[in-house]
Amino acid sequence: MVSLEMAKKYLRVDSSDEDEYIQSLITTGVQLCENVSRRDREALANYKSLSQNAILYAVGYLYEHREDADHKELLDTLRNLLFVIREEIF
């Protein structure tokens, strides 16, 4: 859903020095969005634009706050972004 090139453009990163790190943030962002939305990757793909924005937000947040990330704040924001597609589970 989110390519390395897309994430680097979002982060405004020109060099390839941190490609491996950024790729790991993309993986983490996807996993976070799956967990918050309670949907798998295939289901998230049905909401491509929304999912991409949420994943890029997570990548950007974790990239900018690598030393002091507030994971509660990140998860709260992702819940708000993904609320409309969040699967209800009882």
N, C-alpha and C positions, 0 to 999 in steps of 0.2 A: 504494500500500500504506500509506503514511504521509502523512497530510494535514498541512497547515500548522497547523491547529487542534490536531491530535493532538500534534504536536511541541512547540507552544507550551505546551500543558498539561503535557507531560512535563518541559519546561524551567522551568515555572512563570513564564512570561513573559506579562504582561497587555497590554502596549502593542503597537502595530503598528510601532514605530520600526525594529525589526530584521527585519521580515517577509521582505524580500528576502534578507538574509543567512541566515536560518533556512531559507528555501526552497533556497538553494544548498547548505546543509549536508545537507538531505534528499537532494538529487540526488547529492551526494558519498557519502553513506551507502549509498544504493542501489547505486551503482557499486562501492563497496568490497565490499559483500555479494555482488554478482554475481561479482566477481573472486575473492573468497575461497572462495565455494561452487562456483565454476565452473559456475554456472547462470545463465540469463537471467531477466528479470523475470517472464515467464510461468511458468517453472518455480518460481521463488521464491514466486509467488502460491499454489502448491499447499501451501506450508508457511507460511501467512499469519501465524499467531501467532509462530512462531519467527523468521520474517523481520522482522516488525514490531519485535520486541524487539531484534534485532541492529541494525536500522537506527536505532532510537531510541537505542540505546547509542552508536552511532557519532556521531549528531547531538549527543548530550549531551556526549560526550567532547570532540569538536571545539569545541563551544560553550564549555565550561568551560576548555579548555586552548588557546584560540586563540593565545596568545602563546608557549606552550612545549609544544606537543603532541609526545608521543613516539610516532611512527607505528609503530614496531616493537611497542610495547606494545599499541596499538590493534589492529593486525593480528593479533597473538597472541591477544588476547581474542576477536576476531571468528572466528578459526579455531576456538577452543574452543567458541564458541556455535554455530557452523554445522557443526561436525564431522560430526554425524549425517546431514546432507544433502549433504555435500561430494561432488561428482562426482570419481571417480578418473580420472586421465588418465595414460596411459603414453606 
